[in-house]
């Protein structure tokens, strides 16, 4: 460990080159990084972890992203859509088990029937819970009008991963057409902010062609966008995707996991009061992956409420854990993991990002 590492770590505002140095931390340096992130987490968002009951609503997707197992070009999976009754049953489970929030995630679709159905489901969940269930959506790029409609229906958080903030790398992960345009993705993130959502984004870590330079740029991008929440995890290859051909050139999975922990810790240090998810992909590599992410800065987990019959057809990546667990089993498992991590669960609490609340207060102050 060098004195320079400690000096950089204690800086108040990291530069691009400093982030590259921090991302390359060795084992001893990493302990300092993780300890600082844990301290900041406890000081700014506390020791609570918040549940977001996850519904993988549909694997039908208009996109053909090169990394994704549910890409439109994958003909080996059965396509499905959860019924309205299944969605409401999952929402009732979340409500009755004190989760306080749900996430509805889906492949990207743009037709009016899909848009209206999501709006109605959001509205119905709000009515069922007397407004007590918070709702996050993750359904890709949409128009301003669609975002506005879903916000007015009752959704208040939205997750749209940038995947990579570097435009050249982004292009290597997607087909070369207007539907997969980097500027379109970027504009959707700005539109979400305009419409009033708490905005989340994130990246995959350990992608083909990716370097520390890219990841440092990603962290600075999150800060410049002033996000409210983030979901990051290791890239895990899927055999029915174009990126599968690069599997032999990837970082070993354990190195991808370790680098993901560094990204979580650095983002917690840089953006002290946002929400950061301990993603399932962490657990796909390390059996204690989510616990380790919680210890270094994460404060959100997503118990899977998707009916078991759909789980195997919503594999964005291979070796996804928990695809054979019923909702109550998943809940008990995550409760145990959170306690092992030395944290407590924020029952009956939306657990909204303090960062968003501060930004909203500032905005209201500017308008008065």
Residue frames relative to the residue before (quaternion, step in Angstrom):
aa qw qx qy qz dx dy dz
X 1.0000 0.0000 0.0000 0.0000 0.00 0.00 0.00
X 0.2467 -0.7858 0.5520 0.1305 3.56 -0.89 0.92
X 0.5981 -0.5553 0.4262 0.3903 3.60 -1.15 0.54
X 0.5969 0.5879 -0.3591 0.4114 3.57 1.11 -0.67
X 0.6139 0.5479 -0.3555 0.4433 3.60 1.03 -0.73
X 0.6651 0.4968 -0.3055 0.4663 3.58 0.89 -0.93
X 0.6399 0.5347 -0.3188 0.4505 3.54 1.00 -0.83
X 0.6578 0.4978 -0.3036 0.4767 3.58 0.95 -0.89
X 0.6559 0.5422 -0.3131 0.4217 3.57 0.88 -0.99
X 0.7176 0.4408 -0.2521 0.4767 3.58 1.02 -0.74
X 0.4223 0.6929 -0.4772 0.3374 3.59 1.26 0.07
X 0.4599 -0.7003 0.4787 0.2626 3.55 -1.14 0.59
X 0.7976 0.1249 -0.0466 0.5883 3.58 1.16 -0.43
X 0.2484 -0.8270 0.4889 0.1237 3.57 -0.17 1.30
X 0.3423 -0.6993 0.5896 0.2151 3.54 -1.13 0.75
X 0.7041 -0.4424 0.3390 0.4400 3.55 -1.31 0.18
X 0.6957 0.4697 -0.2776 0.4673 3.60 0.84 -0.93
X 0.6294 0.5234 -0.3410 0.4621 3.59 1.04 -0.66
X 0.6350 0.5229 -0.3291 0.4637 3.57 1.02 -0.74
X 0.6141 0.5340 -0.3479 0.4655 3.57 1.02 -0.73
X 0.6525 0.5037 -0.3122 0.4722 3.58 0.97 -0.82
X 0.6705 0.4958 -0.3041 0.4607 3.60 0.91 -0.85
X 0.6412 0.5256 -0.3213 0.4576 3.59 1.04 -0.73
X 0.6952 0.4513 -0.2701 0.4900 3.58 1.15 -0.51
X 0.2648 0.8051 -0.4945 0.1927 3.60 1.26 0.28
X 0.3761 -0.7037 0.5523 0.2415 3.56 -1.00 0.83
X 0.7738 -0.3850 0.2197 0.4525 3.58 -1.28 0.05
X 0.6827 0.4709 -0.2972 0.4730 3.61 0.90 -0.86
X 0.6524 0.5132 -0.3083 0.4646 3.58 0.97 -0.85
X 0.6195 0.5660 -0.3345 0.4290 3.53 1.05 -0.79
X 0.6082 0.5574 -0.3556 0.4392 3.59 1.05 -0.70
X 0.6455 0.5070 -0.3129 0.4779 3.58 1.01 -0.79
X 0.6371 0.5375 -0.3131 0.4551 3.56 0.99 -0.91
X 0.6998 0.4716 -0.2732 0.4618 3.56 0.84 -0.99
X 0.6337 0.5294 -0.3361 0.4530 3.59 1.01 -0.73
X 0.6500 0.5052 -0.3175 0.4706 3.59 0.98 -0.81
X 0.6524 0.5132 -0.3146 0.4605 3.59 0.95 -0.84
X 0.6508 0.5179 -0.3156 0.4567 3.60 0.96 -0.84
X 0.6418 0.5224 -0.3168 0.4636 3.56 1.00 -0.82
X 0.6718 0.4893 -0.2966 0.4705 3.58 0.91 -0.90
X 0.6161 0.5448 -0.3492 0.4491 3.58 0.97 -0.78
X 0.6956 0.4735 -0.2854 0.4587 3.58 0.78 -0.99
X 0.6814 0.4999 -0.2890 0.4498 3.60 1.02 -0.74
X 0.8035 0.3370 -0.1510 0.4670 3.59 0.98 -0.77
X 0.7995 0.1658 -0.1298 0.5625 3.64 1.05 -0.52
X 0.5214 -0.6760 0.3949 0.3395 3.57 1.28 0.01
X 0.6236 -0.5789 0.4093 0.3295 3.53 -1.38 -0.02
X 0.5013 0.6582 -0.4288 0.3629 3.60 1.24 0.23
X 0.1845 -0.7315 0.6458 0.1174 3.51 -1.28 0.65
X 0.2486 -0.8062 0.5277 0.0985 3.56 -0.82 1.03
X 0.3810 -0.7229 0.5383 0.2060 3.53 -1.04 0.91
X 0.0478 -0.7339 0.6761 0.0455 3.54 -1.19 0.74
X 0.2873 -0.7792 0.5312 0.1678 3.60 -0.29 1.21
X 0.2335 -0.8311 0.4975 0.0844 3.57 -0.45 1.24
X 0.0703 -0.7551 0.6510 0.0316 3.54 -1.01 0.97
X 0.2092 -0.7548 0.6114 0.1129 3.57 -0.67 1.11
X 0.2353 -0.8725 0.4134 0.1119 3.48 0.49 1.38
X 0.8023 -0.1284 0.1257 0.5692 3.59 0.87 -0.89
X 0.2800 -0.7528 0.5701 0.1727 3.56 -1.13 0.69
X 0.4183 0.6625 -0.4944 0.3764 3.58 1.20 0.44
X 0.0727 0.8228 -0.5530 0.1090 3.58 -0.63 1.10
X 0.4090 -0.7130 0.5215 0.2286 3.54 -1.02 0.88
X 0.6404 0.5498 -0.3135 0.4352 3.57 1.23 -0.47
X 0.2306 -0.7708 0.5823 0.1163 3.55 -1.26 0.50
X 0.0848 0.8495 -0.5143 0.0813 3.57 1.04 0.86
X 0.5429 -0.7052 0.3726 0.2631 3.53 -0.87 1.05
X 0.6976 0.4814 -0.2587 0.4634 3.61 1.24 -0.40
X 0.6890 0.5687 -0.2441 0.3772 3.56 1.20 -0.58
X 0.4641 -0.7141 0.4665 0.2391 3.54 -0.93 0.98
X 0.7182 0.3888 -0.2642 0.5131 3.61 1.16 -0.36
X 0.2468 0.7817 -0.5260 0.2267 3.60 1.21 0.46
X 0.6271 -0.5869 0.3627 0.3616 3.55 -1.07 0.75
X 0.6705 0.5255 -0.2962 0.4319 3.57 1.14 -0.62
X 0.5671 0.5802 -0.3965 0.4297 3.60 1.24 -0.12
X 0.1363 -0.8317 0.5371 0.0336 3.57 -0.35 1.26
X 0.5637 0.6433 -0.3707 0.3619 3.59 1.25 0.05
X 0.6920 0.4505 -0.2882 0.4849 3.61 1.20 -0.12
X 0.4566 -0.6414 0.5395 0.2983 3.55 -1.29 0.44
X 0.3349 -0.7449 0.5438 0.1930 3.55 -0.85 0.96
X 0.0170 -0.8110 0.5840 -0.0310 3.56 -1.03 0.79
X 0.1190 -0.7216 0.6689 0.1331 3.52 -1.43 0.18
X 0.4404 -0.6709 0.5228 0.2874 3.58 -0.86 0.90
X 0.4606 -0.6632 0.5094 0.2976 3.57 -1.05 0.71
X 0.6502 -0.5002 0.3838 0.4240 3.56 -1.24 0.34
X 0.6413 0.5349 -0.3233 0.4451 3.57 1.02 -0.84
X 0.6563 0.5084 -0.3146 0.4603 3.60 0.99 -0.80
X 0.6261 0.5251 -0.3324 0.4709 3.57 1.04 -0.75
X 0.6927 0.4771 -0.2849 0.4597 3.56 0.84 -0.94
X 0.6144 0.5357 -0.3523 0.4599 3.61 1.06 -0.68
X 0.6488 0.5051 -0.3138 0.4749 3.57 1.01 -0.82
X 0.6505 0.5125 -0.3151 0.4636 3.59 0.98 -0.82
X 0.6340 0.5177 -0.3268 0.4725 3.58 1.01 -0.79
X 0.6189 0.5351 -0.3426 0.4617 3.59 1.00 -0.79
X 0.6615 0.5038 -0.3084 0.4621 3.57 0.88 -0.95
X 0.6679 0.5134 -0.2966 0.4499 3.58 0.91 -0.94
X 0.7175 0.4582 -0.2563 0.4579 3.57 0.85 -1.00
X 0.7169 0.4047 -0.2476 0.5109 3.58 1.20 -0.47
X 0.5480 -0.7015 0.3494 0.2924 3.56 1.27 0.58
X 0.2775 0.7752 -0.5249 0.2157 3.60 1.11 0.61
X 0.2689 -0.8002 0.4764 0.2458 3.57 1.10 -0.83
X 0.8117 0.1072 -0.0628 0.5707 3.64 1.13 -0.40
X 0.1285 -0.7600 0.6304 0.0921 3.52 -1.28 0.55
X 0.2310 -0.7227 0.6309 0.1620 3.52 -1.36 0.40
X 0.1168 -0.7596 0.6352 0.0764 3.56 -0.91 0.93
X 0.0548 -0.8164 0.5727 -0.0494 3.53 -0.53 1.27
X 0.0596 0.8093 -0.5788 0.0806 3.56 -1.00 0.80
X 0.5749 -0.5041 0.4971 0.4103 3.49 -1.35 0.19
X 0.5726 -0.6194 0.4173 0.3382 3.57 -1.19 0.49
X 0.1008 0.7547 -0.6396 0.1061 3.54 -0.90 1.08
X 0.2340 -0.8235 0.5126 0.0649 3.54 -1.05 0.80
X 0.4932 0.6800 -0.4375 0.3209 3.60 1.22 -0.03
X 0.6458 -0.5755 0.3517 0.3578 3.55 -1.16 0.67
X 0.6144 0.5563 -0.3575 0.4304 3.59 1.02 -0.71
X 0.6544 0.5048 -0.2983 0.4774 3.58 0.95 -0.90
X 0.6709 0.5134 -0.3018 0.4419 3.57 0.85 -0.99
X 0.6779 0.4825 -0.2940 0.4703 3.59 0.90 -0.91
X 0.6498 0.5308 -0.3275 0.4345 3.57 0.96 -0.84
X 0.6405 0.5074 -0.3259 0.4756 3.57 0.97 -0.79
X 0.6420 0.5305 -0.3228 0.4497 3.57 0.94 -0.86
X 0.6719 0.4911 -0.2961 0.4688 3.57 0.96 -0.87
X 0.6437 0.5165 -0.3298 0.4584 3.59 0.96 -0.79
X 0.6247 0.5282 -0.3320 0.4696 3.58 0.99 -0.81
X 0.6670 0.5033 -0.2907 0.4662 3.55 0.91 -0.96
X 0.6654 0.5084 -0.3020 0.4556 3.60 0.95 -0.89
X 0.6334 0.5192 -0.3315 0.4684 3.59 1.03 -0.75
X 0.6309 0.5267 -0.3279 0.4659 3.57 1.01 -0.79
X 0.6705 0.4924 -0.3012 0.4661 3.58 0.92 -0.90
X 0.6478 0.5390 -0.3186 0.4339 3.58 0.90 -0.94
X 0.7712 0.3604 -0.1778 0.4937 3.57 0.94 -0.91
X 0.4138 -0.7126 0.4610 0.3293 3.58 1.29 0.11
X 0.7081 -0.4863 0.2448 0.4497 3.53 1.04 0.89
X 0.5358 0.6797 -0.3795 0.3268 3.58 1.26 0.01
X 0.6580 0.4711 -0.3255 0.4891 3.61 1.19 -0.34
X 0.3127 -0.7199 0.5893 0.1917 3.55 -0.84 0.99
X 0.1778 -0.8076 0.5582 0.0684 3.58 -1.04 0.73
X 0.1116 -0.7538 0.6469 0.0306 3.51 -0.94 1.10
X 0.1562 -0.7665 0.6144 0.1033 3.58 -1.03 0.78
X 0.0066 -0.7608 0.6488 0.0180 3.54 -1.24 0.57
X 0.2576 0.7922 -0.4896 0.2575 3.55 0.13 1.35
X 0.6528 -0.5797 0.3006 0.3839 3.51 1.13 0.70
X 0.7606 -0.3680 0.2937 0.4471 3.48 -1.36 -0.34
X 0.0402 0.7751 -0.6278 0.0585 3.55 -0.96 0.95
X 0.6135 -0.5388 0.4141 0.4024 3.57 -1.27 0.10
X 0.6674 -0.4677 0.3847 0.4334 3.55 -1.29 0.26
X 0.6545 0.5352 -0.3153 0.4311 3.56 0.95 -0.89
X 0.6564 0.4992 -0.3101 0.4731 3.58 0.99 -0.82
X 0.6369 0.5147 -0.3296 0.4699 3.58 0.92 -0.85
X 0.6576 0.5123 -0.3115 0.4561 3.57 0.93 -0.90
X 0.6486 0.5244 -0.3119 0.4550 3.58 0.95 -0.89
X 0.6876 0.4684 -0.2896 0.4731 3.59 0.87 -0.88
X 0.6204 0.5274 -0.3386 0.4715 3.60 1.06 -0.68
X 0.6869 0.4732 -0.2781 0.4765 3.57 0.92 -0.91
X 0.6144 0.5447 -0.3434 0.4559 3.60 1.21 -0.47
X 0.6928 -0.4983 0.2684 0.4470 3.58 1.21 -0.38
X 0.5182 0.5998 -0.4444 0.4174 3.61 1.21 -0.01
X 0.0866 -0.8357 0.5406 0.0429 3.59 -0.95 0.71
X 0.7238 0.2834 -0.2337 0.5841 3.58 1.32 0.00
X 0.0435 -0.7976 0.6016 0.0065 3.57 -1.09 0.68
X 0.1707 -0.7808 0.5965 0.0738 3.54 -0.92 1.01
X 0.0978 0.7697 -0.6212 0.1099 3.55 -0.75 1.13
X 0.2381 -0.8042 0.5291 0.1289 3.57 -0.16 1.25
X 0.4098 -0.6880 0.5452 0.2480 3.53 -1.02 0.85
X 0.3098 -0.7777 0.4669 0.2850 3.60 1.28 -0.59
X 0.7204 -0.2387 0.1070 0.6424 3.56 1.11 -0.77
X 0.3768 -0.7377 0.5138 0.2231 3.56 -0.90 0.90
X 0.5821 0.5521 -0.3751 0.4644 3.58 1.30 -0.10
X 0.4302 -0.7477 0.4361 0.2562 3.58 -0.48 1.17
X 0.6447 0.5219 -0.3343 0.4474 3.60 0.96 -0.76
X 0.6648 0.4733 -0.3056 0.4906 3.59 0.96 -0.83
X 0.6014 0.5647 -0.3563 0.4387 3.58 1.01 -0.78
X 0.6672 0.5152 -0.3013 0.4457 3.57 0.93 -0.88
X 0.6426 0.5232 -0.3239 0.4565 3.57 1.12 -0.60
X 0.6820 0.4856 -0.2715 0.4748 3.57 1.26 -0.39
X 0.7670 0.3109 -0.1398 0.5436 3.58 1.29 -0.23
X 0.5908 -0.5450 0.4450 0.3949 3.58 -1.22 0.40
X 0.4727 -0.6761 0.4948 0.2733 3.56 -1.19 0.57
X 0.4843 0.6197 -0.4932 0.3717 3.56 0.13 1.31
X 0.7180 -0.4812 0.2974 0.4056 3.57 -1.27 0.31
X 0.6211 0.5686 -0.3431 0.4162 3.57 1.09 -0.67
X 0.7608 0.3227 -0.1650 0.5384 3.58 1.21 -0.53
X 0.3119 0.7948 -0.4680 0.2282 3.55 1.17 0.57
X 0.5309 -0.6526 0.4456 0.3061 3.59 -0.92 0.95
X 0.6710 0.5032 -0.3138 0.4450 3.61 0.87 -0.90
X 0.6019 0.5527 -0.3528 0.4558 3.57 1.12 -0.62
X 0.6547 0.5003 -0.3109 0.4737 3.58 0.96 -0.84
X 0.6534 0.5205 -0.3072 0.4558 3.56 0.94 -0.90
X 0.6606 0.5089 -0.3052 0.4598 3.58 0.93 -0.90
X 0.6181 0.5435 -0.3508 0.4467 3.60 1.04 -0.70
X 0.6355 0.5216 -0.3318 0.4626 3.60 1.01 -0.71
X 0.6586 0.4874 -0.3087 0.4831 3.58 0.98 -0.80
X 0.6258 0.5411 -0.3377 0.4489 3.59 1.05 -0.75
X 0.6268 0.5430 -0.3336 0.4482 3.58 0.99 -0.80
X 0.6498 0.5027 -0.3157 0.4747 3.57 0.99 -0.79
X 0.6458 0.5273 -0.3259 0.4458 3.58 0.95 -0.85
X 0.7105 0.4692 -0.2640 0.4531 3.57 0.99 -0.81
X 0.6215 -0.6101 0.3167 0.3758 3.59 1.26 0.01
X 0.4476 0.7014 -0.4536 0.3192 3.59 1.23 0.08
X 0.4181 -0.5569 0.6273 0.3486 3.48 -1.39 0.27
X 0.1944 -0.8412 0.5014 0.0559 3.56 -0.50 1.19
X 0.0692 -0.7830 0.6179 0.0176 3.49 -0.96 1.00
X 0.0143 0.7713 -0.6363 -0.0044 3.53 -1.18 0.57
X 0.0166 -0.8138 0.5808 -0.0015 3.57 -1.24 -0.12
X 0.2920 -0.7414 0.5807 0.1672 3.52 -1.35 0.09
X 0.4213 -0.6260 0.5780 0.3108 3.52 -1.40 0.18
X 0.2579 -0.7905 0.5487 0.0865 3.54 -1.00 0.91
X 0.7638 0.2922 -0.2506 0.5181 3.55 -0.69 1.14
X 0.2918 0.7784 -0.4955 0.2517 3.56 1.24 0.51
X 0.5793 -0.5097 0.4716 0.4269 3.57 -1.23 0.25
X 0.8242 0.2335 -0.2063 0.4729 3.57 -1.14 0.76
X 0.5743 0.6231 -0.3712 0.3797 3.62 1.24 -0.17
X 0.1174 -0.7913 0.5986 0.0406 3.58 -1.08 0.78
X 0.6852 -0.4224 0.3720 0.4623 3.56 -1.31 0.01
X 0.5867 0.5847 -0.3604 0.4289 3.56 1.09 -0.71
X 0.6581 0.5016 -0.3046 0.4718 3.59 0.94 -0.89
X 0.6927 0.4918 -0.2868 0.4428 3.57 0.85 -0.96
X 0.6127 0.5240 -0.3459 0.4799 3.58 1.07 -0.69
X 0.6365 0.5209 -0.3148 0.4737 3.56 1.02 -0.82
X 0.6222 0.5465 -0.3377 0.4474 3.60 1.03 -0.78
X 0.6638 0.5092 -0.3073 0.4536 3.58 0.88 -0.93
X 0.6708 0.4783 -0.2943 0.4845 3.58 0.96 -0.81
X 0.5972 0.5532 -0.3510 0.4626 3.57 1.14 -0.61
X 0.6345 0.5286 -0.3322 0.4557 3.60 0.92 -0.87
X 0.6827 0.4895 -0.2891 0.4590 3.54 0.93 -0.90
X 0.6750 0.4912 -0.3039 0.4591 3.58 0.92 -0.83
X 0.6549 0.4887 -0.3063 0.4884 3.59 1.10 -0.65
X 0.2827 -0.7908 0.4908 0.2319 3.57 1.29 -0.40
X 0.0994 0.8416 -0.5209 0.1022 3.55 0.87 1.03
X 0.4268 -0.7006 0.5203 0.2371 3.53 -1.31 0.40
X 0.7959 0.0319 0.0057 0.6045 3.57 1.18 -0.49
X 0.1456 -0.7937 0.5883 0.0526 3.54 -1.24 0.53
X 0.0880 -0.7544 0.6476 0.0616 3.51 -1.25 0.64
X 0.1074 0.7971 -0.5805 0.1272 3.56 -0.43 1.23
X 0.1357 0.7893 -0.5936 0.0784 3.52 -1.14 0.60
X 0.6701 -0.5045 0.3503 0.4168 3.55 -1.25 0.21
X 0.4662 -0.6251 0.5451 0.3077 3.53 -1.16 0.66
X 0.0294 -0.7712 0.6360 -0.0044 3.56 -0.92 0.99
X 0.4299 -0.7523 0.4484 0.2195 3.52 -0.61 1.18
X 0.1909 -0.7490 0.6267 0.0989 3.55 -1.28 0.58
X 0.4972 -0.7204 0.3995 0.2725 3.55 -0.72 1.10
X 0.7150 0.4207 -0.2577 0.4954 3.61 1.14 -0.45
X 0.5760 0.5344 -0.4003 0.4716 3.55 1.00 0.90
X 0.6217 -0.5634 0.3904 0.3791 3.61 -1.15 0.49
X 0.6530 0.5334 -0.3299 0.4246 3.62 1.04 -0.66
X 0.4403 0.7035 -0.4443 0.3373 3.58 1.27 -0.17
X 0.6162 0.5856 -0.3438 0.3990 3.58 1.06 -0.74
X 0.6974 0.4598 -0.2703 0.4787 3.61 1.21 -0.42
X 0.3345 0.8017 -0.4598 0.1842 3.59 1.27 0.08
X 0.6788 0.5045 -0.3046 0.4381 3.59 1.01 -0.70
X 0.6833 0.4708 -0.2870 0.4786 3.59 1.23 -0.28
X 0.5017 0.6775 -0.4126 0.3451 3.59 1.27 -0.04
X 0.5982 -0.4929 0.4754 0.4161 3.51 -1.34 0.24
X 0.5553 -0.5589 0.4679 0.4003 3.63 -1.06 0.51
X 0.6359 -0.5806 0.3461 0.3725 3.56 -1.04 0.75
X 0.6414 0.5257 -0.3425 0.4416 3.60 0.93 -0.79
X 0.6435 0.5071 -0.3245 0.4727 3.59 1.03 -0.71
X 0.6154 0.5256 -0.3440 0.4762 3.59 1.07 -0.66
X 0.6415 0.5182 -0.3179 0.4679 3.56 1.01 -0.81
X 0.6700 0.5007 -0.3023 0.4572 3.58 0.84 -0.97
X 0.6535 0.5041 -0.3072 0.4738 3.57 1.00 -0.80
X 0.6177 0.5417 -0.3387 0.4586 3.59 1.09 -0.68
X 0.6304 0.5190 -0.3303 0.4734 3.59 1.03 -0.76
X 0.6350 0.5181 -0.3320 0.4670 3.58 1.00 -0.77
X 0.6421 0.5205 -0.3252 0.4594 3.59 0.98 -0.80
X 0.6396 0.5118 -0.3248 0.4726 3.60 0.95 -0.84
X 0.6779 0.4988 -0.2936 0.4532 3.58 0.87 -0.97
X 0.6785 0.4883 -0.3008 0.4591 3.59 0.88 -0.89
X 0.6487 0.5021 -0.3320 0.4658 3.58 0.97 -0.77
X 0.6195 0.5292 -0.3494 0.4627 3.61 1.02 -0.71
X 0.6608 0.4979 -0.3121 0.4669 3.59 0.96 -0.81
X 0.7102 0.4717 -0.2596 0.4535 3.57 0.93 -0.91
X 0.7815 0.1468 -0.0598 0.6035 3.60 1.04 -0.83
X 0.2258 -0.8827 0.3985 0.1049 3.47 0.47 1.37
X 0.8112 0.3134 -0.1226 0.4782 3.59 0.98 -0.82
X 0.4550 0.6576 -0.4852 0.3536 3.62 1.11 0.51
X 0.4900 -0.6053 0.5194 0.3516 3.56 -1.33 0.07
X 0.0602 -0.7837 0.6181 0.0094 3.57 -0.99 0.87
X 0.3373 -0.7679 0.5159 0.1742 3.56 -0.76 1.07
X 0.3136 -0.6568 0.6466 0.2283 3.51 -1.27 0.63
X 0.2107 -0.8562 0.4619 0.0957 3.55 0.02 1.32
X 0.6290 -0.5537 0.4070 0.3636 3.52 -1.26 0.57
X 0.5939 0.5877 -0.3676 0.4083 3.58 1.06 -0.68
X 0.5629 0.5840 -0.3869 0.4386 3.61 1.15 -0.53
X 0.7017 0.4650 -0.2562 0.4751 3.56 0.93 -0.94
X 0.5630 0.6042 -0.3888 0.4083 3.59 1.18 -0.43
X 0.7188 0.3959 -0.2340 0.5214 3.58 1.19 -0.54
X 0.7949 0.1521 -0.0487 0.5853 3.56 0.88 -0.97
X 0.4913 -0.6868 0.4418 0.3029 3.64 -0.68 1.00
X 0.7405 0.3157 -0.1970 0.5596 3.58 1.20 -0.51
X 0.2144 0.8455 -0.4705 0.1334 3.55 1.22 0.50
X 0.6996 0.4613 -0.2897 0.4624 3.57 0.87 -0.87
X 0.6108 0.5378 -0.3553 0.4598 3.59 1.06 -0.67
X 0.6639 0.5068 -0.3044 0.4580 3.56 0.94 -0.88
X 0.6363 0.5180 -0.3313 0.4659 3.58 1.04 -0.73
X 0.6263 0.5336 -0.3311 0.4619 3.59 1.03 -0.78
X 0.6640 0.5251 -0.3073 0.4348 3.57 0.94 -0.86
X 0.7676 0.3584 -0.2005 0.4920 3.62 1.06 -0.65
X 0.8455 -0.2309 0.0842 0.4740 3.60 1.14 0.37
X 0.5976 0.5776 -0.3779 0.4081 3.62 1.13 -0.42
X 0.0663 -0.8177 0.5713 0.0214 3.58 -1.13 0.63
X 0.6795 0.3964 -0.2929 0.5435 3.60 1.23 0.45
X 0.0045 -0.7639 0.6449 0.0221 3.57 -1.11 0.77
X 0.2705 -0.7852 0.5446 0.1175 3.56 -1.17 0.61
X 0.2139 -0.7708 0.5905 0.1070 3.60 -0.17 1.25
X 0.3943 -0.7447 0.4906 0.2218 3.58 -0.85 0.96
X 0.1299 -0.8045 0.5788 0.0300 3.56 -0.73 1.15
X 0.3982 0.7234 -0.4744 0.3051 3.60 1.27 0.13
X 0.5290 -0.6196 0.4608 0.3521 3.63 -0.91 0.80
X 0.5969 -0.6221 0.3746 0.3413 3.58 -0.96 0.92
X 0.6336 0.5796 -0.3468 0.3772 3.59 0.96 -0.77
X 0.7010 0.4477 -0.2661 0.4872 3.60 1.25 -0.36
X 0.4988 0.7260 -0.4115 0.2339 3.59 1.14 -0.56
X 0.7011 0.4852 -0.2910 0.4341 3.60 0.85 -0.92
X 0.6796 0.4625 -0.2904 0.4898 3.58 1.22 -0.30
X 0.6709 0.4071 -0.3206 0.5305 3.58 1.25 0.25
X 0.2978 0.7453 -0.5304 0.2728 3.53 0.80 1.06
X 0.2175 -0.7859 0.5698 0.1021 3.56 -0.20 1.28
X 0.7671 0.0622 -0.0147 0.6384 3.55 1.25 -0.60
X 0.5769 -0.6040 0.4254 0.3485 3.57 -1.24 0.37
X 0.8070 0.2916 -0.2318 0.4582 3.53 -1.36 0.43
X 0.2517 0.7767 -0.5342 0.2193 3.57 1.11 0.63
X 0.3614 -0.7549 0.5030 0.2155 3.61 -0.75 0.98
X 0.8132 0.3591 -0.2190 0.4023 3.53 -1.44 0.12
X 0.4107 0.7252 -0.4843 0.2661 3.63 1.11 0.38
X 0.7190 0.4076 -0.2511 0.5038 3.61 1.24 -0.19
X 0.5487 0.6136 -0.3926 0.4103 3.58 1.24 0.36
X 0.4143 -0.6700 0.5569 0.2633 3.55 -0.98 0.88
X 0.7089 -0.4886 0.3000 0.4108 3.57 -1.24 0.46
X 0.6921 0.4725 -0.3029 0.4538 3.59 0.87 -0.86
X 0.6088 0.5331 -0.3521 0.4704 3.60 1.13 -0.60
X 0.6473 0.5222 -0.3094 0.4610 3.55 0.97 -0.90
X 0.6402 0.5274 -0.3250 0.4544 3.56 0.99 -0.83
X 0.6797 0.4900 -0.3006 0.4555 3.58 0.82 -0.96
X 0.6303 0.5415 -0.3250 0.4514 3.56 1.04 -0.83
X 0.7019 0.4607 -0.2737 0.4693 3.57 0.86 -0.94
X 0.5818 0.5581 -0.3760 0.4567 3.59 1.07 -0.63
X 0.6675 0.4969 -0.2991 0.4671 3.57 0.91 -0.93
X 0.6539 0.5216 -0.3173 0.4468 3.59 0.94 -0.87
X 0.6550 0.5142 -0.3151 0.4553 3.57 0.96 -0.83
X 0.6638 0.4886 -0.3093 0.4744 3.56 0.96 -0.80
X 0.6092 0.5407 -0.3472 0.4647 3.58 1.07 -0.70
X 0.6781 0.4894 -0.2789 0.4720 3.55 1.09 -0.77
X 0.5180 -0.6737 0.3961 0.3477 3.59 1.29 0.02
X 0.5699 0.5816 -0.3811 0.4378 3.57 1.24 0.43
X 0.3382 -0.7077 0.5716 0.2410 3.56 -1.33 0.04
X 0.4811 -0.6792 0.4816 0.2745 3.56 -1.20 0.52
X 0.3460 -0.7424 0.5400 0.1940 3.55 -0.95 0.89
X 0.1014 -0.8306 0.5467 0.0315 3.55 0.37 1.24
X 0.8584 0.1215 -0.0898 0.4902 3.57 -1.21 0.65
X 0.6003 0.5185 -0.3552 0.4945 3.55 1.10 0.72
X 0.4633 -0.6928 0.4772 0.2787 3.58 -0.72 1.05
X 0.2203 -0.8070 0.5213 0.1686 3.56 1.07 -0.62
X 0.1561 0.8106 -0.5464 0.1418 3.57 0.96 0.83
X 0.6198 -0.5706 0.4059 0.3543 3.50 -1.20 0.62
X 0.4246 -0.6857 0.5245 0.2727 3.63 -0.76 0.96
X 0.5753 0.5982 -0.3636 0.4231 3.54 1.17 -0.62
X 0.6548 0.5039 -0.3090 0.4710 3.57 0.97 -0.86
X 0.6381 0.5308 -0.3289 0.4505 3.59 0.95 -0.86
X 0.6640 0.4941 -0.3036 0.4721 3.58 0.96 -0.86
X 0.6507 0.5102 -0.3172 0.4644 3.57 0.99 -0.81
X 0.6442 0.5211 -0.3173 0.4614 3.57 1.03 -0.79
X 0.6391 0.5177 -0.3268 0.4656 3.58 0.97 -0.82
X 0.6455 0.5219 -0.3157 0.4596 3.56 0.98 -0.83
X 0.6574 0.5158 -0.2999 0.4603 3.56 0.99 -0.92
X 0.6598 0.5003 -0.3046 0.4708 3.57 0.96 -0.87
X 0.6409 0.5314 -0.3196 0.4525 3.55 1.05 -0.76
X 0.6536 0.5167 -0.3015 0.4636 3.56 1.07 -0.76
X 0.7130 0.4589 -0.2427 0.4713 3.57 1.16 -0.66
X 0.6503 0.4986 -0.3305 0.4683 3.61 1.24 -0.02
